[in-house]
Amino acid sequence: MKDGKKYILVADDEKEIRDILALLLSGEGYLVACAEDGQAAVEMADESVDLYILDVNMPRLSGFMAGADIRRRFAAPIVFLTAYSGESDKVMGFSVGADDYIVKPFSNVELLMRVKAILRRSGGNTEEVASIGANRLSMGDVWLDLDRQCVIRGEESIALTYTEFKILELLLTNRKRIFSLDQIYAGIWNENAVGDAAIMVHIKNIRKKLRDDSRNPTYIKTAWGRGYYVD
């Protein structure tokens, strides 16, 4: 954050898209910087960036490659922009740590809504665990603080992406209900699923971050052939 404003780095090799996003986001009060390709985005990345918006198909370094490099060094959320809506692209994006995935051509209103939601989710200080708010959900020794949009276990704050948090929230607010992969997808993105693999990647990532044994999980249980649930 600079001068009290959230700082967003946009990377797209199309100048028209960069200009549209810069105008749109700055009009909402965000501070915006633009990179013309993935390599430039990697070079401009630093601790001050609050959100990265990366086009997938860029010269020199693709959005996926740039996102993977940025994710290794920084925790700020990443949103991918792409002209393709196929399952394989979404799986790749989420595998490298994406928080969201927006297909071109996109609605300006929808993009702003997603940006605001992601920044609200990531706005808390993940380095310091404060007292857990009253609006919370428990899962064994893990707490979901819905007010601060964070996950806490003891004195540890567990860094989840926006989408990972929403999946946990969906399962915890509907305990014992088995959600199919399509139902989880629809519940998070409000659209029809393009395939199962994207959600399976998220579940795998959540379990890994919670240090949960996928063969005998404590938190998110598997109903074989049916979906996932929380006791």
N, C-alpha and C positions, 0 to 999 in steps of 0.2 A: 504494500500500500504506500503510495506517495502523496504527500499533502492531503492526507485523509481520504484519498480516492483509491478504489480498487484498480490495480494495474493489470491489463490484459495484453498478452502478446499474440498477435494474429499472424499466421504464416500461410500464404497462398501465392502461387506463381501467376495468378491472374490479377492484374492491377485493378480491374473493375471490381472484383470480389473484395480485394483489400480495401478499396475506397468505400465500398458500401458498408462493410463491417465497421470500419473506422468511424464513419459518419453515424451509423446506427448506435454503436456502443458509446461513443463520446457524447452523443445526444442524451444518453441515459446517465451521464455523470461519471463514466469510467475514463481512466487514463489509458490510452491505446498506443501501442507501438506495433509496427508492421515489419515483417520479414518477407523477402521475395522467394525464398525457398527453404528447404529443411535445414541445410547447412547454416544458413544465416540465423535461423531460429535457435539452433543449438548454441551458436556463438553469442547470441543475445540473452540466452537464458541465465537467470540468476535468482537469488533468494527474494528479490523484491517483486517478482511476478506472482500475481495471485491466481491467474488462470491462463492456460494456453489453448488457443484454437488453431488446430493444424489441419491443413488440407492433406489428403492422403497421397495424391499423385503430384509430386513436385520434383523438379530436376535436382541434380547433385546429391540430394538425400531425401528419401521419401518421408512422408509424414509418420509412418510407422517406425522407421529407423530413427528419426528425430525424436519421436515420442519416447522410444525405448531408452535413448541416451539421456533425455531430460528426466525421465522417471528414476533412473539410477542415481541421479544427483539431487533431485528436488522433489518435494511432496505435493506441490501445487496441482490442482486438478487439470486434466487434459480432455479436451473435446475434439473429436476428429470430424472433419468435413469430407464428404465423398460424393461422387456422382453415382456410386453403385450401392445397391441396397441388399446385395447377396449375403447369405449367412457367413461365408468364408471370410469376407472383409470385416464383418462385425466381430467374429471370433478373434481374428488377428488383432483388431484394435483393442478389445477387452483384455486379450492376453498380455499386451504390453503395458497395461495399467490405465486404460482409458476410463473416464468417468461417464462419458456419453458419446453418442455417435449420431450425427445429423446428416441427412441425405439432401443433396442439392437436386433441384432448386428448393430452398427452404423458405418457410414463412418467417418474416421478420419478427412477428409477434411470438411465434413459437420459439425461435432462437433466443430472444430476450428472456422469455419465461424460463428456459432451461439454464441460461447463464445465471439468472438471479437465484434459481433454486440451488445450483451447484455452489455458488459463492456463499449463499446462506449456510449451506451444509459445512463448508470448509472454513467458515469465518471464525470458529473457536480456536483457542490456543491448545493445540494437541500436545504441547510439551509439558503442560502443567495440568494436573487433574484437580479440579475444584470439587466442591460438594455436589453430589448428584441431585438434580432437580426432582421436584415432586412428580412430574410427568415422565414416568420411566417404565421400562419393561425389563423383567429379569429372565435370564436363561441360565440356570445354575449359578455359577459365580460371576457371570457376565451380565452387565447392565447396559441397556440402551437408553440413553438420556435423550428423549424426544425434543426437549426444549433447546438443548445445546447441540443436538444432532451429532452425538459422539457415542463411542462404545468404550466402556470402562470395565476393567477387571482388577480389583484391589486398588493399588496405586498406579496402575498402568493404563494409559490411554492407547487403544488399538486403532490404528489408522486404516479405515475402510474408505473405498471410493463412495461417491454418492449412490451409485446403483447398488453396490453391495449392502450399504446401510438400508436402502429401501426394500431389498429382498428380505433382510432379517426382520425389518419392521412388519412387512406383510405376513411373514410366517408367525411371528410372535403375537400379532394382534388376532390371529386366527389359529390358536393352539389346537393341536390334534387334527386339524383339517389337512388333508393331503392335497397339495397343489401339483398339478401336472406341469411340465415344462412350459406348455403353451399358456396355461393359466397364470404362471408367474410372469411370463413375458408380457401378457396382456395387462396384468395388474401393475406393472412398472411403467411400461411405455404407452399403454392405452392404444395398442395397435396389434394386428394379427402377427403371430410369430412367423419368422422366416425359417425357423429350424430349431433344433434342440441344443445344438452345440454351444451357442452363446450363453445360455443360462447355465449349462454344465460347467463352463469355464468360470463363471462367477461363483458357483457353489464351491468349486475346487479352491478358488482363491480365498473365499471366506474361511473355509476349513483350515487352510494353510496359515492364515493370519491368526486364527484362534488356536492354533497348534492342536487341532482336532484330528484324530485318527480316522481317515475315511473308511477304513475297513470295520471299525467299531466306533462310530461317531457318538460323542456325548451331546452335541448341540443340535445340529441339523441332521435328522434321521432320514434314511432312504426307505421308501416303500417300493420295493422292486417292481418295475413294470408300471408303476402308477405315478410316482413323483416324490416330493419331499415334504417334510413336516417337522414341527417342533412339539415336543411333549408338553 
